[in-house]
Amino acid sequence: MEYNGTSGTDFPSEDSLSIDAIKQRISEISQKPLDTHSQEFENIHADLNRVLSEIDGL
């Protein structure tokens, strides 16, 4: 499954967001156009912060 961040296409719900899904998204970035990498990393960073905050209970 491919996630496109805030573009709304195939974006995971907060309930299904997981570290494994984020790792998968990171591994798929190289297959995307270079000009989208920056936005993809920003989206992944935001999602990673959210998931880690949930784990820490913050």
C-alpha positions in Angstrom: 0.0 0.0 0.0 1.3 3.4 -0.9 0.5 6.5 1.3 0.6 9.9 -0.2 0.6 12.0 3.0 -1.7 15.0 3.2 -2.7 14.7 -0.4 -5.6 12.6 0.8 -5.0 9.6 -1.5 -4.7 6.3 0.4 -3.8 8.2 3.6 -4.0 5.9 6.6 -6.4 6.7 9.4 -4.9 7.5 12.7 -6.1 4.1 13.9 -4.2 2.1 11.3 -1.0 4.3 11.4 1.9 2.2 12.6 5.6 2.2 12.7 5.6 -0.7 10.1 3.4 1.4 7.8 5.8 4.3 8.1 8.8 2.1 7.4 7.1 0.9 4.3 6.4 4.5 3.2 10.1 5.3 3.7 11.2 2.4 1.6 8.9 3.4 -1.2 10.1 7.0 -1.5 12.9 6.1 -3.9 10.2 4.9 -6.4 8.5 8.3 -6.5 9.5 11.4 -8.5 12.4 13.3 -6.9 10.4 16.5 -6.6 8.0 14.8 -4.3 10.6 13.5 -1.8 10.7 16.5 0.4 6.9 16.6 0.9 6.9 12.8 1.5 9.6 13.1 4.2 7.7 15.9 5.8 4.5 13.9 5.9 6.3 10.8 7.2 8.0 12.9 9.9 4.7 14.3 11.1 3.1 10.8 11.2 6.2 9.4 13.0 5.9 12.1 15.6 2.2 11.3 16.1 2.8 7.6 16.4 5.7 8.0 18.8 3.7 10.5 20.9 0.9 7.9 21.2 3.4 5.3 22.3 4.8 7.6 24.9 1.4 8.7 26.0 2.1 12.4 25.4 
